[in-house]
Amino acid sequence: MISRCLTADLPRHVGTHVRVAGWVHRRRRLKSVTFLVVRDRSGTAQVVLRSDVVPPPEETVVEVRATVTANPRAPGGVELTSASVVPLSEPASPPPFDLYRPAVSASLPTILDHAPVALRHPLLKARFAVSAAAVAGFRSTLDGLGFTETHTPKIVSSATESGANVFGIDYFGRRAYLAQSPQFFKQALVGVFERVYEVGPVFRAEPHDTARHLAQYTSLDAELGFIEDHRDVMAVLREVLAGMAASVAALGVAVPEVPAEIPELHFADAQEMLGKDEPDLAPADERWLSDWAVREHGSEFLFVTGYPMAKRPFYTHPDPARPAYSNSFDLLFRGLELVTGGQRLHRHADYVTALGGEVADYGDYLAVFAHGMPPHGGFALGLERWTARLLGVANIREVTLFPRDLHRLTP
């Protein structure tokens, strides 16, 4: 058997006989010759056939045995000649739009409705290579900082973390829920590994029908122990962002510079600048503050710290100097909240106080803190938001594989 040769490797095999396999990307029948473009995971290659050969339709899977011939006019500087083409599948049905055209001509609903085929388009597929590279950068950076990757349950027994916006499920006759985050688990695992991270799905039953909300998305979570305060978490996040950006840049994608020190603005100062007195930032506020960070600091990233305790989860550590504010932060990137994080409470008595003594629903969680936990904190980064902002797409669904939202449950 001749081993399969990827199309990207063909220039190294000029003059030899190879076997290429992939999809028919495009076919062109001219008067004197027929051209077939075959696509595999690494790229495309041009196949030269006799004019009387009738090639299979686009997207049919084929095997090509041919000689690699140098031709500076051909894509990649080589083409496949003296070729035989054998279909490996039945003739393919037409795709929902022409996948060989350089631009994507279909609307977003059409792409999402036909995602298993539509995502074969090189431009659409490339977005998910960026997403994969970002995750690789996230993992490699935290591995280098002594973190342990974990995988926690996505089915939980109670909806105690953040209210009613959860998906309830039947669990062998009992009520259970899809997890909104791995927060409780990753805190507990700080007591085991000190530093942990996770890449996994989270579920939010929020009735938002916007270009930036999903019912299921991929969360990049990290938690670390033995910190002074939330700024230690911010420092780790800065390293993670730099690692993710570098990993994506290796694909040839333009990425923003991650400053050595990301500018920081306290929430109270942000409210004063905005001329407001609100407990949270509106989307328009995030855009304004991001523009300010670019103007004043030349940074597309901005930390907003010290959110009011009233708007943060019960496990958030207050600012010792200003107890109404928290040792927490959001990271804004190009006008959008990308990351939420901060320091957590770590003493059992503080949790009892924070919960007002209503601890019945938190027994397993609170037991961890009765057995000794260090000062710790962490963050969560939405992968799809990061990729969408990085690539400048208008809708988060454009960088989500098979999105789930208020209306979409298929494919």
Secondary structure, 3 states (H helix, E strand, C coil): CCCECCHHHHHHHCCCEEEEEEEEEEEEECCCEEEEEEEECCEEEEEEEECCCCCCCCCCEEEEEEEEEECCCCHHHEEEEEEEEEECCCCCCCCCCCCCCCCCCCCHHHHHHCHHHHCCCHHHHHHHHHHHHHHHHHHHHHHHCCCEECCCCCEECCCCCCCCCCCEEEECCEEEEECCCCHHHHHHHHHHHCEEEEEEEEECCCCCCCCCCCCEEEEEEEEEECCCCHHHHHHHHHHHHHHHHHHHHCCCCCCCCCCCCCCEEEHHHHHHHHCCCCCCCCHHHHHHHHHHHHHHHCCCEEEEECCEHHHCCCCECEECCEEEEECEEEEEECCEEEEEEEEECCCHHHHHHHCCCCCHHHHHHHHHHHCCCCCEEEEEEEHHHHHHHHHCCCCHHHHCCCCCCCCCCCC
